[in-house]
Amino acid sequence: MKEKITPYLRSIAGSASVANQYNAGGSEPFSDDTYNDPLHEDDHEVVKGLVHKYSNRALIKVSYQCAAHCRFCTRIRQIGNAEGTLTDDNINNIVTYLHQHPEIDDVILSGGDPFYTAKLTYQLLQQLKVIHSIKVFRIGTRLPLQLPEAFQSDAIQLLLSLIDEIAKQRPFYILLHINHPDELTEQALEAIAMLRIHRVTLLSQTVFLKGINDSFETLHQLYTQLHHKGVIPYYLYHCDAVKGIQHFTVDIEKEKEIATQLTATLSGIAYPTYIIDIEDGHGKIPVPLNFINEASGKLTDFRNKEHEIK
Ligand code: SF4
C-alpha cells in the first residue's frame, strides 16, 4: 500500500489520534509483503469485485481507491491498487450474478471508498436499482472524514440524488467509519449533515485501535456526539488479524471492559455491538460483555450490583 493523506487530514493532524491512523509524515512506510486476507474475502470473490460469503448478502468492491490510506485497513493488501476498479464488463458480470442469485437481498458497496469513486458508484447503482430481488442497499464510506469538501462536487451530488431515488423504495444505509471524536470536525459534520438530508439511515462503524481510541472516555465522547448528530452506532470491531498491522490490536479483556462500560452508561440507541470478525472467514461474533458473574451466575447492573436471574 502506498501512503496517502489528504490536505484536509494534514490540516487536522495536530491531533495525534488522527495523524496516527495515517502516515502523517513521521512514520516508517509499511512493507507490502506481509499483508494477508484473514477474513478470506478473496476465497469468496465469485466474480471480479463481488464477494458472496453469506447466503443473502453480497459485498461489492467498487474499487480499491480511497482519498487517504488508513494504516490499520483490513484490505491494506489491496488499497491503492488500480486493478480493483470495476470495468463495464465487471459490472455486467456482477449484475448477471445477482440476477442468477435472487437469494441475495442485501448488497454492501465498499472497496475502497464508493463515495471517492462517485461516478463509478453511480454507474453501478443505476444497474443495481433495477434488480428487484435486492431489498436493502448499504454503502461504507470514510470520505466525510477524509475529504469533506468532496461533498460539494457535482459527482457526489448526482450520486446522492440517485441514492435518494432508490431510498424512496428500499432501505438505504450509509455506514460511516469513524474512530475518534477528533475526526468529527465542523467540515466533517457538515458533510454528514448533507447525507442526512437524503432518505438514508446513517450508521457508524469503529475499530478499536491501540493508542488511538482504546479508552472509555474517548469512545463515550465519540458515541455521544454521533448520537446527537443522528448517526446510530452499529459495530465496534476488534482490529482484524492482518499481518503487519498487529501493533494496533487492543487486548480483548480491555476492549470487553470498555464495551461493558459504554453499554452501561450510554442510551440504548447510542452504543454499538462489540464484534470480533473471526479469522479464517468464520464471520462476525458479538462478544459477551461483563454483565454476568460467571462464578455466581448473577447479573450485574449498571451500578455494579448483582441480581439473581429468576
Ligand atoms: S477508507 Fe476504509 S477502505 Fe480505505 S483505507 Fe481507510 S479503512 Fe481501508
py3Dmol code that shows the C-alpha trace and the ligand (Angstrom):
import py3Dmol

protein = """\
ATOM      1  CA  MET A   1       0.000   0.000   0.000  1.00  0.00           C
ATOM      2  CA  LYS A   2       1.264   3.460  -0.859  1.00  0.00           C
ATOM      3  CA  GLU A   3       0.934   6.008   1.932  1.00  0.00           C
ATOM      4  CA  LYS A   4      -1.672   8.652   1.137  1.00  0.00           C
ATOM      5  CA  ILE A   5      -3.254  11.508   3.102  1.00  0.00           C
ATOM      6  CA  THR A   6      -5.411  14.468   2.048  1.00  0.00           C
ATOM      7  CA  PRO A   7      -4.504  18.146   2.649  1.00  0.00           C
ATOM      8  CA  TYR A   8      -7.612  18.334   4.848  1.00  0.00           C
ATOM      9  CA  LEU A   9      -6.351  15.471   7.067  1.00  0.00           C
ATOM     10  CA  ARG A  10      -2.930  17.154   7.241  1.00  0.00           C
ATOM     11  CA  SER A  11      -4.673  20.301   8.453  1.00  0.00           C
ATOM     12  CA  ILE A  12      -6.136  18.407  11.444  1.00  0.00           C
ATOM     13  CA  ALA A  13      -3.121  16.140  12.008  1.00  0.00           C
ATOM     14  CA  GLY A  14      -2.204  18.198  15.079  1.00  0.00           C
ATOM     15  CA  SER A  15      -4.408  15.598  16.729  1.00  0.00           C
ATOM     16  CA  ALA A  16      -2.177  12.540  17.211  1.00  0.00           C
ATOM     17  CA  SER A  17      -5.334  10.420  17.233  1.00  0.00           C
ATOM     18  CA  VAL A  18      -5.995  11.473  13.632  1.00  0.00           C
ATOM     19  CA  ALA A  19      -2.359  11.526  12.471  1.00  0.00           C
ATOM     20  CA  ASN A  20      -1.565   8.048  13.777  1.00  0.00           C
ATOM     21  CA  GLN A  21      -4.351   6.488  11.719  1.00  0.00           C
ATOM     22  CA  TYR A  22      -2.434   7.574   8.607  1.00  0.00           C
ATOM     23  CA  ASN A  23       1.135   8.280   7.711  1.00  0.00           C
ATOM     24  CA  ALA A  24       1.120  11.968   8.521  1.00  0.00           C
ATOM     25  CA  GLY A  25       4.834  12.319   7.961  1.00  0.00           C
ATOM     26  CA  GLY A  26       6.610  10.738  10.888  1.00  0.00           C
ATOM     27  CA  SER A  27       6.058   7.004  10.438  1.00  0.00           C
ATOM     28  CA  GLU A  28       8.041   4.410   8.526  1.00  0.00           C
ATOM     29  CA  PRO A  29       6.222   3.232   5.380  1.00  0.00           C
ATOM     30  CA  PHE A  30       4.726  -0.222   5.693  1.00  0.00           C
ATOM     31  CA  SER A  31       6.149  -3.131   3.786  1.00  0.00           C
ATOM     32  CA  ASP A  32       3.737  -4.695   1.297  1.00  0.00           C
ATOM     33  CA  ASP A  33       4.902  -8.255   1.533  1.00  0.00           C
ATOM     34  CA  THR A  34       3.357  -9.165   4.891  1.00  0.00           C
ATOM     35  CA  TYR A  35      -0.301  -8.312   4.372  1.00  0.00           C
ATOM     36  CA  ASN A  36      -2.749 -11.180   4.236  1.00  0.00           C
ATOM     37  CA  ASP A  37      -6.512 -11.714   3.948  1.00  0.00           C
ATOM     38  CA  PRO A  38      -7.599 -13.076   7.354  1.00  0.00           C
ATOM     39  CA  LEU A  39     -11.313 -12.778   6.539  1.00  0.00           C
ATOM     40  CA  HIS A  40     -10.824 -14.919   3.417  1.00  0.00           C
ATOM     41  CA  GLU A  41     -12.710 -12.486   1.219  1.00  0.00           C
ATOM     42  CA  ASP A  42     -10.646 -13.402  -1.825  1.00  0.00           C
ATOM     43  CA  ASP A  43     -11.758 -17.051  -1.499  1.00  0.00           C
ATOM     44  CA  HIS A  44     -15.390 -15.923  -1.807  1.00  0.00           C
ATOM     45  CA  GLU A  45     -14.925 -13.444  -4.680  1.00  0.00           C
ATOM     46  CA  VAL A  46     -17.198 -15.327  -7.060  1.00  0.00           C
ATOM     47  CA  VAL A  47     -16.915 -12.773  -9.864  1.00  0.00           C
ATOM     48  CA  LYS A  48     -14.470  -9.895 -10.016  1.00  0.00           C
ATOM     49  CA  GLY A  49     -15.495  -7.372  -7.351  1.00  0.00           C
ATOM     50  CA  LEU A  50     -18.323  -9.416  -5.757  1.00  0.00           C
ATOM     51  CA  VAL A  51     -17.738 -11.333  -2.511  1.00  0.00           C
ATOM     52  CA  HIS A  52     -20.525 -13.824  -1.715  1.00  0.00           C
ATOM     53  CA  LYS A  53     -19.737 -15.237   1.709  1.00  0.00           C
ATOM     54  CA  TYR A  54     -23.117 -15.190   3.479  1.00  0.00           C
ATOM     55  CA  SER A  55     -26.136 -16.582   1.640  1.00  0.00           C
ATOM     56  CA  ASN A  56     -28.356 -13.475   1.455  1.00  0.00           C
ATOM     57  CA  ARG A  57     -25.643 -10.780   1.356  1.00  0.00           C
ATOM     58  CA  ALA A  58     -23.075  -9.674  -1.191  1.00  0.00           C
ATOM     59  CA  LEU A  59     -20.155  -7.314  -0.769  1.00  0.00           C
ATOM     60  CA  ILE A  60     -19.253  -5.344  -3.900  1.00  0.00           C
ATOM     61  CA  LYS A  61     -15.832  -3.716  -4.037  1.00  0.00           C
ATOM     62  CA  VAL A  62     -16.262  -0.774  -6.404  1.00  0.00           C
ATOM     63  CA  SER A  63     -12.525  -0.043  -6.460  1.00  0.00           C
ATOM     64  CA  TYR A  64      -9.512  -0.176  -4.161  1.00  0.00           C
ATOM     65  CA  GLN A  65      -9.252   3.633  -4.189  1.00  0.00           C
ATOM     66  CA  CYS A  66      -9.704   5.885  -1.134  1.00  0.00           C
ATOM     67  CA  ALA A  67      -8.981   9.571  -0.505  1.00  0.00           C
ATOM     68  CA  ALA A  68      -6.488   8.566   2.194  1.00  0.00           C
ATOM     69  CA  HIS A  69      -4.970   5.244   3.193  1.00  0.00           C
ATOM     70  CA  CYS A  70      -5.627   4.089   6.758  1.00  0.00           C
ATOM     71  CA  ARG A  71      -2.708   2.188   8.225  1.00  0.00           C
ATOM     72  CA  PHE A  72      -4.969  -0.323  10.029  1.00  0.00           C
ATOM     73  CA  CYS A  73      -7.124  -1.158   6.979  1.00  0.00           C
ATOM     74  CA  THR A  74      -8.368  -4.755   6.761  1.00  0.00           C
ATOM     75  CA  ARG A  75      -7.850  -4.557   2.976  1.00  0.00           C
ATOM     76  CA  ILE A  76      -4.433  -2.943   3.222  1.00  0.00           C
ATOM     77  CA  ARG A  77      -3.184  -5.639   0.817  1.00  0.00           C
ATOM     78  CA  GLN A  78      -5.296  -4.083  -1.961  1.00  0.00           C
ATOM     79  CA  ILE A  79      -5.775  -0.396  -1.141  1.00  0.00           C
ATOM     80  CA  GLY A  80      -4.446   1.943  -3.820  1.00  0.00           C
ATOM     81  CA  ASN A  81      -4.106  -0.803  -6.453  1.00  0.00           C
ATOM     82  CA  ALA A  82      -5.640   0.391  -9.735  1.00  0.00           C
ATOM     83  CA  GLU A  83      -6.575  -3.175 -10.682  1.00  0.00           C
ATOM     84  CA  GLY A  84      -9.505  -3.091  -8.264  1.00  0.00           C
ATOM     85  CA  THR A  85     -11.509  -0.548 -10.263  1.00  0.00           C
ATOM     86  CA  LEU A  86     -14.576  -2.190 -11.818  1.00  0.00           C
ATOM     87  CA  THR A  87     -14.798  -2.098 -15.612  1.00  0.00           C
ATOM     88  CA  ASP A  88     -18.037  -2.143 -17.644  1.00  0.00           C
ATOM     89  CA  ASP A  89     -17.546  -5.893 -18.154  1.00  0.00           C
ATOM     90  CA  ASN A  90     -17.017  -6.445 -14.414  1.00  0.00           C
ATOM     91  CA  ILE A  91     -20.249  -4.574 -13.663  1.00  0.00           C
ATOM     92  CA  ASN A  92     -22.155  -6.618 -16.255  1.00  0.00           C
ATOM     93  CA  ASN A  93     -20.851  -9.842 -14.689  1.00  0.00           C
ATOM     94  CA  ILE A  94     -21.859  -8.657 -11.201  1.00  0.00           C
ATOM     95  CA  VAL A  95     -25.353  -7.784 -12.428  1.00  0.00           C
ATOM     96  CA  THR A  96     -25.680 -11.203 -14.131  1.00  0.00           C
ATOM     97  CA  TYR A  97     -24.596 -12.959 -10.921  1.00  0.00           C
ATOM     98  CA  LEU A  98     -27.117 -11.019  -8.834  1.00  0.00           C
ATOM     99  CA  HIS A  99     -29.914 -11.910 -11.290  1.00  0.00           C
ATOM    100  CA  GLN A 100     -28.882 -15.555 -11.018  1.00  0.00           C
ATOM    101  CA  HIS A 101     -28.875 -15.367  -7.201  1.00  0.00           C
ATOM    102  CA  PRO A 102     -32.170 -13.826  -6.088  1.00  0.00           C
ATOM    103  CA  GLU A 103     -31.465 -15.065  -2.542  1.00  0.00           C
ATOM    104  CA  ILE A 104     -29.105 -12.053  -2.281  1.00  0.00           C
ATOM    105  CA  ASP A 105     -31.416  -9.389  -0.875  1.00  0.00           C
ATOM    106  CA  ASP A 106     -28.803  -7.115   0.772  1.00  0.00           C
ATOM    107  CA  VAL A 107     -25.832  -5.572  -1.069  1.00  0.00           C
ATOM    108  CA  ILE A 108     -22.982  -3.674   0.564  1.00  0.00           C
ATOM    109  CA  LEU A 109     -20.885  -1.368  -1.609  1.00  0.00           C
ATOM    110  CA  SER A 110     -17.395  -0.919  -0.263  1.00  0.00           C
ATOM    111  CA  GLY A 111     -13.852  -1.077  -1.543  1.00  0.00           C
ATOM    112  CA  GLY A 112     -12.015   1.251  -1.435  1.00  0.00           C
ATOM    113  CA  ASP A 113     -14.444   4.070  -0.802  1.00  0.00           C
ATOM    114  CA  PRO A 114     -17.523   4.137  -3.084  1.00  0.00           C
ATOM    115  CA  PHE A 115     -18.010   7.877  -2.486  1.00  0.00           C
ATOM    116  CA  TYR A 116     -14.433   8.573  -3.597  1.00  0.00           C
ATOM    117  CA  THR A 117     -15.235   6.958  -6.951  1.00  0.00           C
ATOM    118  CA  ALA A 118     -18.674   8.614  -7.122  1.00  0.00           C
ATOM    119  CA  LYS A 119     -19.114   8.379 -10.930  1.00  0.00           C
ATOM    120  CA  LEU A 120     -18.373   4.664 -10.961  1.00  0.00           C
ATOM    121  CA  THR A 121     -20.633   4.038  -7.964  1.00  0.00           C
ATOM    122  CA  TYR A 122     -23.387   5.979  -9.753  1.00  0.00           C
ATOM    123  CA  GLN A 123     -22.949   3.782 -12.834  1.00  0.00           C
ATOM    124  CA  LEU A 124     -23.100   0.605 -10.713  1.00  0.00           C
ATOM    125  CA  LEU A 125     -26.142   1.722  -8.708  1.00  0.00           C
ATOM    126  CA  GLN A 126     -28.024   2.584 -11.920  1.00  0.00           C
ATOM    127  CA  GLN A 127     -27.759  -1.097 -12.825  1.00  0.00           C
ATOM    128  CA  LEU A 128     -28.411  -2.470  -9.336  1.00  0.00           C
ATOM    129  CA  LYS A 129     -31.556  -0.415  -8.739  1.00  0.00           C
ATOM    130  CA  VAL A 130     -33.498  -2.414 -11.358  1.00  0.00           C
ATOM    131  CA  ILE A 131     -32.734  -5.752  -9.671  1.00  0.00           C
ATOM    132  CA  HIS A 132     -35.856  -6.211  -7.596  1.00  0.00           C
ATOM    133  CA  SER A 133     -34.523  -9.093  -5.503  1.00  0.00           C
ATOM    134  CA  ILE A 134     -32.215  -6.562  -3.826  1.00  0.00           C
ATOM    135  CA  LYS A 135     -34.260  -5.235  -0.912  1.00  0.00           C
ATOM    136  CA  VAL A 136     -31.582  -3.393   1.076  1.00  0.00           C
ATOM    137  CA  PHE A 137     -28.621  -1.247  -0.013  1.00  0.00           C
ATOM    138  CA  ARG A 138     -25.620  -0.232   2.055  1.00  0.00           C
ATOM    139  CA  ILE A 139     -22.558   1.883   1.292  1.00  0.00           C
ATOM    140  CA  GLY A 140     -19.500   2.049   3.544  1.00  0.00           C
ATOM    141  CA  THR A 141     -17.528   5.299   3.464  1.00  0.00           C
ATOM    142  CA  ARG A 142     -14.902   7.335   5.281  1.00  0.00           C
ATOM    143  CA  LEU A 143     -14.913  10.225   2.797  1.00  0.00           C
ATOM    144  CA  PRO A 144     -16.757  12.747   5.061  1.00  0.00           C
ATOM    145  CA  LEU A 145     -13.812  12.402   7.475  1.00  0.00           C
ATOM    146  CA  GLN A 146     -11.040  12.361   4.864  1.00  0.00           C
ATOM    147  CA  LEU A 147     -12.174  14.841   2.200  1.00  0.00           C
ATOM    148  CA  PRO A 148     -15.357  16.584   3.376  1.00  0.00           C
ATOM    149  CA  GLU A 149     -15.172  19.253   0.653  1.00  0.00           C
ATOM    150  CA  ALA A 150     -15.810  16.490  -1.920  1.00  0.00           C
ATOM    151  CA  PHE A 151     -19.463  16.507  -0.840  1.00  0.00           C
ATOM    152  CA  GLN A 152     -19.856  19.816  -2.700  1.00  0.00           C
ATOM    153  CA  SER A 153     -18.861  18.193  -6.016  1.00  0.00           C
ATOM    154  CA  ASP A 154     -21.330  17.580  -8.845  1.00  0.00           C
ATOM    155  CA  ALA A 155     -20.375  13.888  -8.946  1.00  0.00           C
ATOM    156  CA  ILE A 156     -21.324  13.301  -5.309  1.00  0.00           C
ATOM    157  CA  GLN A 157     -24.449  15.446  -5.551  1.00  0.00           C
ATOM    158  CA  LEU A 158     -25.576  13.333  -8.531  1.00  0.00           C
ATOM    159  CA  LEU A 159     -24.809  10.122  -6.638  1.00  0.00           C
ATOM    160  CA  LEU A 160     -26.790  11.381  -3.639  1.00  0.00           C
ATOM    161  CA  SER A 161     -29.817  12.142  -5.818  1.00  0.00           C
ATOM    162  CA  LEU A 162     -29.719   8.570  -7.147  1.00  0.00           C
ATOM    163  CA  ILE A 163     -29.387   7.214  -3.602  1.00  0.00           C
ATOM    164  CA  ASP A 164     -32.368   9.363  -2.616  1.00  0.00           C
ATOM    165  CA  GLU A 165     -34.394   7.959  -5.514  1.00  0.00           C
ATOM    166  CA  ILE A 166     -33.569   4.340  -4.531  1.00  0.00           C
ATOM    167  CA  ALA A 167     -34.206   5.103  -0.862  1.00  0.00           C
ATOM    168  CA  LYS A 168     -37.793   6.130  -1.664  1.00  0.00           C
ATOM    169  CA  GLN A 169     -38.493   2.460  -2.338  1.00  0.00           C
ATOM    170  CA  ARG A 170     -35.935   0.462  -0.380  1.00  0.00           C
ATOM    171  CA  PRO A 171     -33.924   0.958   2.826  1.00  0.00           C
ATOM    172  CA  PHE A 172     -30.568   2.581   2.149  1.00  0.00           C
ATOM    173  CA  TYR A 173     -27.885   2.623   4.841  1.00  0.00           C
ATOM    174  CA  ILE A 174     -24.679   4.638   4.837  1.00  0.00           C
ATOM    175  CA  LEU A 175     -22.035   3.186   7.133  1.00  0.00           C
ATOM    176  CA  LEU A 176     -19.613   5.852   8.334  1.00  0.00           C
ATOM    177  CA  HIS A 177     -16.285   4.515   9.547  1.00  0.00           C
ATOM    178  CA  ILE A 178     -15.315   6.831  12.443  1.00  0.00           C
ATOM    179  CA  ASN A 179     -12.740   6.018  15.113  1.00  0.00           C
ATOM    180  CA  HIS A 180     -12.173   9.134  17.198  1.00  0.00           C
ATOM    181  CA  PRO A 181     -14.098  12.300  18.187  1.00  0.00           C
ATOM    182  CA  ASP A 182     -11.270  14.441  16.719  1.00  0.00           C
ATOM    183  CA  GLU A 183     -12.411  13.238  13.282  1.00  0.00           C
ATOM    184  CA  LEU A 184     -15.767  14.976  13.808  1.00  0.00           C
ATOM    185  CA  THR A 185     -14.656  18.460  12.777  1.00  0.00           C
ATOM    186  CA  GLU A 186     -17.049  21.185  11.662  1.00  0.00           C
ATOM    187  CA  GLN A 187     -16.351  20.305   7.997  1.00  0.00           C
ATOM    188  CA  ALA A 188     -16.889  16.578   8.582  1.00  0.00           C
ATOM    189  CA  LEU A 189     -20.143  17.278  10.431  1.00  0.00           C
ATOM    190  CA  GLU A 190     -21.315  19.466   7.509  1.00  0.00           C
ATOM    191  CA  ALA A 191     -20.691  16.578   5.102  1.00  0.00           C
ATOM    192  CA  ILE A 192     -22.547  14.196   7.440  1.00  0.00           C
ATOM    193  CA  ALA A 193     -25.423  16.696   7.691  1.00  0.00           C
ATOM    194  CA  MET A 194     -25.578  16.722   3.881  1.00  0.00           C
ATOM    195  CA  LEU A 195     -26.063  12.936   3.914  1.00  0.00           C
ATOM    196  CA  ARG A 196     -28.871  13.294   6.453  1.00  0.00           C
ATOM    197  CA  ILE A 197     -30.905  15.421   4.028  1.00  0.00           C
ATOM    198  CA  HIS A 198     -31.412  12.287   1.950  1.00  0.00           C
ATOM    199  CA  ARG A 199     -33.602   9.335   2.865  1.00  0.00           C
ATOM    200  CA  VAL A 200     -30.727   7.260   4.223  1.00  0.00           C
ATOM    201  CA  THR A 201     -30.118   5.807   7.658  1.00  0.00           C
ATOM    202  CA  LEU A 202     -26.687   6.719   8.964  1.00  0.00           C
ATOM    203  CA  LEU A 203     -24.820   4.076  10.952  1.00  0.00           C
ATOM    204  CA  SER A 204     -21.298   4.176  12.347  1.00  0.00           C
ATOM    205  CA  GLN A 205     -18.533   1.591  12.444  1.00  0.00           C
ATOM    206  CA  THR A 206     -15.470   1.912  14.651  1.00  0.00           C
ATOM    207  CA  VAL A 207     -12.328  -0.186  15.052  1.00  0.00           C
ATOM    208  CA  PHE A 208     -10.599  -0.421  18.426  1.00  0.00           C
ATOM    209  CA  LEU A 209      -7.078   0.961  17.819  1.00  0.00           C
ATOM    210  CA  LYS A 210      -4.309   0.818  20.414  1.00  0.00           C
ATOM    211  CA  GLY A 211      -3.140   4.271  21.494  1.00  0.00           C
ATOM    212  CA  ILE A 212      -5.883   5.972  19.468  1.00  0.00           C
ATOM    213  CA  ASN A 213      -9.314   5.143  20.886  1.00  0.00           C
ATOM    214  CA  ASP A 214      -8.800   2.376  23.467  1.00  0.00           C
ATOM    215  CA  SER A 215     -10.298   4.350  26.335  1.00  0.00           C
ATOM    216  CA  PHE A 216     -13.813   4.556  27.719  1.00  0.00           C
ATOM    217  CA  GLU A 217     -13.736   8.376  27.813  1.00  0.00           C
ATOM    218  CA  THR A 218     -12.749   8.681  24.134  1.00  0.00           C
ATOM    219  CA  LEU A 219     -15.404   6.287  22.874  1.00  0.00           C
ATOM    220  CA  HIS A 220     -18.076   7.651  25.210  1.00  0.00           C
ATOM    221  CA  GLN A 221     -17.436  11.097  23.761  1.00  0.00           C
ATOM    222  CA  LEU A 222     -17.494   9.722  20.199  1.00  0.00           C
ATOM    223  CA  TYR A 223     -20.790   7.867  20.646  1.00  0.00           C
ATOM    224  CA  THR A 224     -22.435  10.763  22.469  1.00  0.00           C
ATOM    225  CA  GLN A 225     -21.548  13.089  19.582  1.00  0.00           C
ATOM    226  CA  LEU A 226     -22.735  10.603  16.970  1.00  0.00           C
ATOM    227  CA  HIS A 227     -26.000  10.121  18.872  1.00  0.00           C
ATOM    228  CA  HIS A 228     -26.525  13.902  18.896  1.00  0.00           C
ATOM    229  CA  LYS A 229     -25.847  14.122  15.143  1.00  0.00           C
ATOM    230  CA  GLY A 230     -28.300  11.391  14.148  1.00  0.00           C
ATOM    231  CA  VAL A 231     -25.732   8.668  13.447  1.00  0.00           C
ATOM    232  CA  ILE A 232     -26.606   5.310  15.017  1.00  0.00           C
ATOM    233  CA  PRO A 233     -23.595   3.405  16.399  1.00  0.00           C
ATOM    234  CA  TYR A 234     -23.614  -0.014  14.720  1.00  0.00           C
ATOM    235  CA  TYR A 235     -20.411  -2.055  15.124  1.00  0.00           C
ATOM    236  CA  LEU A 236     -17.348  -1.617  17.338  1.00  0.00           C
ATOM    237  CA  TYR A 237     -14.752  -4.045  15.943  1.00  0.00           C
ATOM    238  CA  HIS A 238     -11.733  -5.771  17.368  1.00  0.00           C
ATOM    239  CA  CYS A 239      -8.959  -4.956  14.858  1.00  0.00           C
ATOM    240  CA  ASP A 240      -8.739  -7.698  12.220  1.00  0.00           C
ATOM    241  CA  ALA A 241      -5.739 -10.016  12.409  1.00  0.00           C
ATOM    242  CA  VAL A 242      -3.911  -8.662   9.357  1.00  0.00           C
ATOM    243  CA  LYS A 243      -0.180  -9.406   9.432  1.00  0.00           C
ATOM    244  CA  GLY A 244       1.841  -6.203   9.587  1.00  0.00           C
ATOM    245  CA  ILE A 245      -0.737  -4.107  11.490  1.00  0.00           C
ATOM    246  CA  GLN A 246      -0.886  -6.032  14.792  1.00  0.00           C
ATOM    247  CA  HIS A 247       0.565  -3.079  16.729  1.00  0.00           C
ATOM    248  CA  PHE A 248      -2.931  -1.523  16.504  1.00  0.00           C
ATOM    249  CA  THR A 249      -4.556  -4.510  18.260  1.00  0.00           C
ATOM    250  CA  VAL A 250      -6.010  -3.883  21.730  1.00  0.00           C
ATOM    251  CA  ASP A 251      -6.185  -6.613  24.397  1.00  0.00           C
ATOM    252  CA  ILE A 252      -9.610  -8.285  24.273  1.00  0.00           C
ATOM    253  CA  GLU A 253     -10.216  -8.085  28.043  1.00  0.00           C
ATOM    254  CA  LYS A 254      -9.583  -4.325  27.902  1.00  0.00           C
ATOM    255  CA  GLU A 255     -11.999  -3.980  24.972  1.00  0.00           C
ATOM    256  CA  LYS A 256     -14.656  -6.003  26.816  1.00  0.00           C
ATOM    257  CA  GLU A 257     -14.336  -3.763  29.866  1.00  0.00           C
ATOM    258  CA  ILE A 258     -14.672  -0.593  27.748  1.00  0.00           C
ATOM    259  CA  ALA A 259     -17.614  -2.017  25.757  1.00  0.00           C
ATOM    260  CA  THR A 260     -19.312  -3.029  29.026  1.00  0.00           C
ATOM    261  CA  GLN A 261     -18.896   0.485  30.440  1.00  0.00           C
ATOM    262  CA  LEU A 262     -20.248   2.014  27.212  1.00  0.00           C
ATOM    263  CA  THR A 263     -23.290  -0.262  27.298  1.00  0.00           C
ATOM    264  CA  ALA A 264     -23.883   0.562  30.958  1.00  0.00           C
ATOM    265  CA  THR A 265     -23.715   4.323  30.507  1.00  0.00           C
ATOM    266  CA  LEU A 266     -24.991   5.237  27.029  1.00  0.00           C
ATOM    267  CA  SER A 267     -28.564   5.354  25.831  1.00  0.00           C
ATOM    268  CA  GLY A 268     -29.682   2.068  24.224  1.00  0.00           C
ATOM    269  CA  ILE A 269     -29.518   3.527  20.702  1.00  0.00           C
ATOM    270  CA  ALA A 270     -26.136   5.192  21.331  1.00  0.00           C
ATOM    271  CA  TYR A 271     -23.934   2.150  21.897  1.00  0.00           C
ATOM    272  CA  PRO A 272     -22.671  -0.236  19.248  1.00  0.00           C
ATOM    273  CA  THR A 273     -22.386  -4.015  19.210  1.00  0.00           C
ATOM    274  CA  TYR A 274     -18.864  -5.115  20.053  1.00  0.00           C
ATOM    275  CA  ILE A 275     -17.787  -7.637  17.414  1.00  0.00           C
ATOM    276  CA  ILE A 276     -14.890  -9.847  16.501  1.00  0.00           C
ATOM    277  CA  ASP A 277     -14.695 -10.849  12.843  1.00  0.00           C
ATOM    278  CA  ILE A 278     -13.221 -14.303  13.337  1.00  0.00           C
ATOM    279  CA  GLU A 279     -10.041 -15.090  11.452  1.00  0.00           C
ATOM    280  CA  ASP A 280     -10.293 -17.589   8.570  1.00  0.00           C
ATOM    281  CA  GLY A 281     -13.587 -16.108   7.424  1.00  0.00           C
ATOM    282  CA  HIS A 282     -15.930 -17.632  10.040  1.00  0.00           C
ATOM    283  CA  GLY A 283     -17.922 -14.415  10.411  1.00  0.00           C
ATOM    284  CA  LYS A 284     -18.760 -11.735  12.944  1.00  0.00           C
ATOM    285  CA  ILE A 285     -19.278 -12.839  16.546  1.00  0.00           C
ATOM    286  CA  PRO A 286     -20.805 -10.469  19.155  1.00  0.00           C
ATOM    287  CA  VAL A 287     -18.605 -10.676  22.249  1.00  0.00           C
ATOM    288  CA  PRO A 288     -20.418 -11.339  25.575  1.00  0.00           C
ATOM    289  CA  LEU A 289     -19.863  -8.386  27.916  1.00  0.00           C
ATOM    290  CA  ASN A 290     -19.188  -8.349  31.638  1.00  0.00           C
ATOM    291  CA  PHE A 291     -22.815  -8.248  32.787  1.00  0.00           C
ATOM    292  CA  ILE A 292     -22.791 -11.732  34.248  1.00  0.00           C
ATOM    293  CA  ASN A 293     -20.665 -13.051  37.067  1.00  0.00           C
ATOM    294  CA  GLU A 294     -19.582 -16.403  35.712  1.00  0.00           C
ATOM    295  CA  ALA A 295     -18.810 -17.813  39.182  1.00  0.00           C
ATOM    296  CA  SER A 296     -22.142 -16.905  40.812  1.00  0.00           C
ATOM    297  CA  GLY A 297     -24.285 -16.846  37.646  1.00  0.00           C
ATOM    298  CA  LYS A 298     -25.717 -13.486  38.805  1.00  0.00           C
ATOM    299  CA  LEU A 299     -26.365 -10.475  36.570  1.00  0.00           C
ATOM    300  CA  THR A 300     -24.516  -7.216  37.274  1.00  0.00           C
ATOM    301  CA  ASP A 301     -26.464  -3.981  36.747  1.00  0.00           C
ATOM    302  CA  PHE A 302     -25.077  -0.617  35.635  1.00  0.00           C
ATOM    303  CA  ARG A 303     -24.464   0.345  39.294  1.00  0.00           C
ATOM    304  CA  ASN A 304     -22.362  -2.816  39.685  1.00  0.00           C
ATOM    305  CA  LYS A 305     -24.941  -4.533  41.922  1.00  0.00           C
ATOM    306  CA  GLU A 306     -25.572  -8.241  41.438  1.00  0.00           C
ATOM    307  CA  HIS A 307     -29.021  -9.795  40.895  1.00  0.00           C
ATOM    308  CA  GLU A 308     -30.305 -13.370  40.723  1.00  0.00           C
ATOM    309  CA  ILE A 309     -31.773 -14.426  37.379  1.00  0.00           C
ATOM    310  CA  LYS A 310     -35.314 -15.545  38.261  1.00  0.00           C
TER     311      LYS A 310
END
"""
ligand_1 = """\
8
SF4
S -11.015 4.453 3.952
Fe -11.693 2.370 4.530
S -11.119 1.059 2.787
Fe -9.951 2.997 2.589
S -8.001 2.611 3.590
Fe -9.370 3.505 5.136
S -10.315 1.747 6.186
Fe -9.423 0.987 4.248
"""
view = py3Dmol.view(width=600, height=400)
view.addModel(protein, "pdb")
view.setStyle({"model": 0}, {"cartoon": {"style": "trace"}})
view.addModel(ligand_1, "xyz")
view.setStyle({"model": 1}, {"stick": {}})
view.zoomTo()
view.show()
